[in-house]
Amino acid sequence: MNRTEFVTITTIILFGVFVLGWFASWLIGRLTRPSQADLADIQDKLRQVERERDKAIALLTERETRLSTTQAELDSAIEGLRESRTEIEELRDYIERRLSRR
C-alpha cells in the first residue's frame, strides 16, 4: 500500500464517519423534535394558562379594592365608637356632677 492509496482510504473512511455522524445527528433531532401538533397543543395550553392568570389578577385586584373599602369602613366605625365613648364619659361626668349637687 503506497501513500496515495493510504490517503484515499483514510479520506473515504473519514468521509464515511462524517456521513454516519451527520445521519445520527439528523435522526436524533428528528426523533426528539416536537411535532407541529404538540407545539399547537402547548400554545393552546399556554393561552389557557395566561387567561387564568389574567382572571386571577383581576380577582386579586377586586379583592384588594374590597379590602381597602372594608378597612376604611372599619376605621370609620372605630373612630365613631371612640367618639361615642368619649361622649358617654362626658355625659356620665355631667350626670354625676348634677346628682352630686342635689
C-alpha positions in Angstrom: 0.0 0.0 0.0 1.6 3.2 -1.1 1.0 6.7 0.2 -1.8 7.7 -2.3 -3.8 4.6 -1.5 -3.4 5.2 2.2 -4.6 8.8 1.9 -7.5 7.8 -0.4 -8.7 5.0 2.0 -8.3 7.4 5.0 -10.3 10.1 3.2 -13.1 7.6 2.4 -13.2 6.3 6.0 -13.3 9.9 7.4 -16.0 10.9 5.0 -18.0 7.7 5.9 -17.7 8.6 9.6 -18.7 12.2 8.9 -21.8 11.0 6.9 -22.6 8.5 9.7 -22.4 11.2 12.4 -24.5 13.6 10.3 -27.1 10.9 9.8 -27.1 10.1 13.5 -27.5 13.7 14.4 -30.4 14.2 12.0 -32.1 11.1 13.3 -31.8 12.1 16.9 -33.0 15.6 16.1 -36.0 14.2 14.1 -37.0 11.8 16.9 -36.7 14.4 19.8 -38.1 17.4 18.0 -41.8 18.1 18.9 -44.3 17.8 16.2 -46.5 20.7 15.0 -49.5 19.2 16.8 -47.5 19.1 20.0 -46.5 22.7 19.5 -50.1 23.8 18.8 -51.2 21.9 21.9 -48.5 23.6 24.0 -49.6 27.0 22.6 -53.2 26.3 23.4 -52.3 25.4 27.0 -50.2 28.5 27.3 -53.0 30.7 26.2 -55.4 29.0 28.6 -52.9 29.5 31.5 -52.5 33.1 30.5 -56.2 33.7 30.6 -56.4 32.0 34.0 -53.6 34.2 35.2 -55.4 37.3 33.9 -58.6 36.2 35.7 -56.6 35.6 38.9 -55.0 39.1 38.7 -58.4 40.7 38.1 -59.9 38.8 41.1 -56.9 39.8 43.3 -57.4 43.4 42.3 -61.1 43.3 43.1 -60.4 41.7 46.5 -57.8 44.3 47.3 -60.3 47.0 46.4 -62.9 45.4 48.6 -60.4 45.0 51.4 -59.3 48.7 51.3 -63.0 49.7 51.3 -63.7 47.4 54.2 -60.7 48.7 56.0 -61.8 52.3 55.5 -65.3 51.4 56.8 -63.8 49.7 59.8 -61.6 52.7 60.6 -64.6 54.9 60.4 -66.6 52.7 62.7 -63.8 52.5 65.2 -63.5 56.3 65.2 -67.2 56.6 65.6 -67.1 54.2 68.6 -64.2 56.3 70.2 -66.3 59.5 69.8 -69.3 57.7 71.3 -67.3 56.5 74.3 -65.9 60.0 74.8 -69.4 61.4 74.6 -70.8 58.8 77.0 -68.0 59.5 79.5 -68.7 63.3 79.3 -72.4 62.6 79.8 -71.7 60.3 82.8 -69.5 63.0 84.3 -72.2 65.6 83.7 -74.9 63.4 85.3 -72.7 62.6 88.3 -72.0 66.4 88.8 -75.7 67.2 88.6 -76.6 64.4 91.0 -73.9 65.4 93.5 -75.1 69.0 93.6 -78.5 68.0 94.9 
